[in-house]
Amino acid sequence: MRGYGETDKPEGIQAYDMEHLVADMTGLLDALELEKAVIVGHDWGGVIIWPMALMHPDRVERVISLNIPFHGHARERPTESFKKLPDGRFNYILYFQEPGRAEADIEPDITGWLNQTLRNIAVQQEWITDETIKVFADAFEKGGITGPINYYRNVDRNWELTAHLDGTQITVPSLMISAEGDPILKPETTQGMEAVVPNLTRHLVRDCGHWTQQEQPDEVNSVMVEFLADLK
């Protein structure tokens, strides 16, 4: 994904909007000479795969989302909705909106920020080792955090860009994997998805926080393999 690791990090907030992110996915399929693929995403990857399936259904065999639900086009601008949530669970996204502010706060101690961020929303924490944190920290220190945070700075723009898709269903077979202990993307946020994703299979991973594939990898892999078993 652009902005992360060794991937390109284009300048400008709008370089990280949904049109660019979906184009990256179709471009990857083209580069690999694949007509279509099963697309799997977690967190921001999960945010991107749903619009990918809406915009390019001919390129998508199936969708597997970890933690990220899809309910179609929201009736209200996302940042306005976030402000109204009594538990403030998305206040961090509002904090990210001001260019440069998060960078100034986080970049002086990326290791400390990662350690806190990873642990705060995890249930199973044995995978969060000093070695793991160092791998992530080295990548962020080399490339900076502006690119990854620019994803959040496009939430309202993405809402505008996808308005024309309002009412469109995702009809390919889709798997929604939720984590019982995710404090941000709680399992109940998936309620009603069938209205826009009618061919939906669900699975709840228990004793698991936000980092689903790291916390319960064997269960996640087993569920995905079962979901894809009939593909040849």
Secondary structure, DSSP 8 states (H G I E B T S, - for coil): -TTSTTS---SSGGGGSHHHHHHHHHHHHHHTT-S-EEEEEETHHHHHHHHHHHH-GGGEEEEEEES----SS-SS-HHHHHHH-TT-TTHHHHHHTSTTHHHHHHGGGHHHHHHHHHHHT-S--TT--HHHHHHHHHHHHHH-SHHHHHHHTTHHHHHHHTGGGTT----S-EEEEEETT-SSS-GGGGTTGGGT-SSEEEEEESS--S-HHHHSHHHHHHHHHHHTTT--
